[in-house]
């Protein structure tokens, strides 16, 4: 589930009130601090405003996932940490229930992504660390993909150039730790461009 996010996890619905213990306003709505046990088995403890999760809170899903952070009008919004059932976690900014802004995602395989998010995807400037190889991609992301100016750093050399669809493209250079440089240009093959030949 590492990259899927919370959109697949069911949260408390508008009409599924479940059990509630806590403060209420004059209209009888959940308002202030309270604890809720929902019909689907999830729990929430935190602040409410006019019947909706609003402010700091902890939402625990029955599948083991949990969110600790800020809410606005029942949606994750502001700073928060989401721990997924597989053990991966995201710590950072949220907007309208999605990873949005600056944050760090810790993957189960010990890879990490640190940088900008937009609408639940890596987007903008960010660094992806590959734990298995020790390599690092530092650069631009577009809709979750490595794209644009970047540097790919390996243990004894680095590549500086542009990327498209996770592949180097155009002019770039390899810089080796011993001081040598190799300059060249990458060109996309037909397969990388998506122009696979049709079978006859």
C-alpha positions in Angstrom: 0.0 0.0 0.0 3.1 2.3 0.3 2.2 4.7 -2.5 -1.6 4.3 -2.5 -2.4 6.4 0.5 -5.5 6.8 2.6 -8.0 7.3 -0.2 -8.6 3.5 -0.2 -9.3 3.5 3.6 -12.8 4.0 4.7 -13.3 6.7 7.3 -16.3 7.7 9.3 -19.2 8.8 7.0 -21.5 11.7 7.6 -24.4 9.5 8.9 -22.4 6.8 10.6 -22.2 8.3 14.1 -21.4 5.3 16.2 -20.7 5.8 19.9 -19.4 9.1 21.2 -18.2 10.4 24.5 -17.3 14.0 24.8 -18.2 17.6 24.6 -21.2 18.9 22.6 -22.4 22.4 21.7 -25.9 23.8 22.3 -27.2 22.2 19.1 -26.1 18.8 20.4 -23.4 18.4 17.8 -20.0 17.0 18.7 -18.0 20.1 19.6 -14.8 20.3 21.6 -12.8 17.2 22.7 -14.3 13.7 22.3 -13.8 10.0 21.6 -15.8 8.1 19.0 -16.1 4.4 18.2 -17.5 4.1 14.7 -19.7 1.3 13.4 -17.0 0.1 11.0 -14.6 -0.5 14.0 -12.5 2.6 13.5 -11.9 5.0 16.4 -11.2 8.7 16.7 -10.1 10.8 19.6 -9.6 14.5 19.3 -11.3 17.8 18.6 -14.6 18.3 16.9 -16.3 21.5 15.6 -20.0 21.5 14.7 -20.1 17.7 14.5 -16.9 17.3 12.3 -13.4 16.3 13.1 -11.6 19.7 13.3 -8.2 20.4 14.9 -5.8 17.9 16.4 -6.9 14.2 16.5 -5.9 10.6 16.2 -7.8 8.3 13.9 -7.2 4.6 14.2 -8.4 2.3 11.4 -9.5 -1.3 12.2 -6.9 -2.5 9.6 -4.0 -1.1 11.8 -3.5 2.2 9.9 -3.6 5.4 11.9 -3.4 9.2 11.3 -2.2 11.6 14.0 -2.5 15.2 13.1 -4.7 18.1 12.0 -8.2 18.0 10.6 -10.4 20.6 8.9 -14.0 19.8 8.3 -13.5 16.0 8.6 -10.5 16.0 6.3 -6.8 15.6 7.0 -5.5 19.1 6.5 -2.4 20.7 8.0 0.5 18.7 9.5 0.1 15.0 10.2 1.6 11.6 10.2 -0.1 8.6 8.5 1.1 5.1 9.3 -0.1 2.6 6.7 -1.0 -1.1 7.5 2.2 -2.3 5.7 4.3 -0.2 8.1 5.2 2.6 5.7 4.5 6.1 6.9 4.2 9.7 5.7 5.0 12.7 7.9 4.2 16.1 6.5 1.6 18.4 5.1 -1.9 17.5 4.1 -4.6 19.3 2.2 -8.1 18.1 1.5 -7.3 14.5 2.7 -4.2 14.2 0.4 -0.5 14.4 0.8 0.1 18.0 -0.3 3.0 20.4 0.5 6.3 19.2 2.0 6.7 15.8 3.6 8.7 12.7 4.0 7.6 9.2 3.0 9.3 6.2 4.7 8.8 3.0 2.6 8.8 -0.5 4.0 12.0 -1.4 2.1 13.8 1.6 3.9 13.7 3.9 0.8 12.7 7.5 1.6 11.3 10.4 -0.4 11.8 13.8 1.1 10.3 16.8 -0.7 7.2 18.3 -2.3 3.8 16.7 -2.8 0.9 17.7 -4.9 -2.5 16.0 -4.9 -1.1 12.8 -3.2 1.9 12.4 -5.6 5.6 13.3 -5.5 5.6 16.6 -7.4 8.1 19.4 -7.4 11.6 19.3 -5.9 12.5 16.1 -4.0 15.1 13.6 -3.0 14.5 9.8 -3.3 17.0 7.6 -1.4 17.4 4.0 -2.5 18.3 2.1 0.6 19.5 -1.1 -1.2 22.1 0.7 -3.4 22.7 3.8 -1.4 21.9 5.9 -4.5 20.0 9.2 -4.4 17.9 11.0 -7.0 17.8 14.7 -6.3 15.7 16.8 -8.6 12.3 17.4 -10.1 9.2 15.2 -10.0 6.1 15.6 -12.1 2.9 13.6 -11.2 4.9 11.0 -9.2 7.6 10.5 -11.9 11.2 11.6 -12.1 11.1 14.3 -14.7 13.2 17.4 -15.4 16.6 18.6 -14.2 18.2 16.2 -11.6 21.2 14.6 -10.3 21.5 10.8 -9.7 24.2 10.1 -7.1 25.7 6.7 -6.8 28.5 5.5 -4.5 31.4 6.4 -6.7 29.9 8.6 -9.4 27.0 10.9 -10.2 24.9 11.7 -13.3 23.8 15.3 -13.9 21.2 16.0 -16.5 17.5 15.8 -17.3 15.1 12.9 -16.8 11.9 11.9 -18.5 9.8 8.9 -17.5 12.6 7.8 -15.0 15.2 7.8 -17.8 18.1 10.2 -18.6 17.3 12.3 -21.7 19.3 14.9 -23.6 22.7 16.3 -22.7 24.2 15.2 -19.4 27.4 14.2 -17.8 28.8 11.5 -15.5 31.2 12.8 -12.8 33.4 10.2 -11.2 34.9 10.5 -7.7 38.4 10.2 -9.2 37.9 13.5 -11.0 37.0 12.3 -14.5 33.9 13.4 -16.4 32.1 11.9 -19.3 29.9 14.2 -21.3 27.2 12.9 -23.7 23.6 12.9 -24.7 20.8 10.4 -24.1 18.2 9.8 -26.7 14.9 8.0 -26.1 14.4 4.8 -28.0 11.0 4.2 -29.7 10.0 2.0 -26.8 10.7 4.7 -24.2 8.8 7.2 -26.3 5.8 4.9 -26.2 5.9 4.3 -30.0 6.2 0.6 -29.9 5.9 -1.0 -33.3 2.7 -2.7 -34.1 2.9 -6.5 -34.6 2.1 -7.5 -38.2 
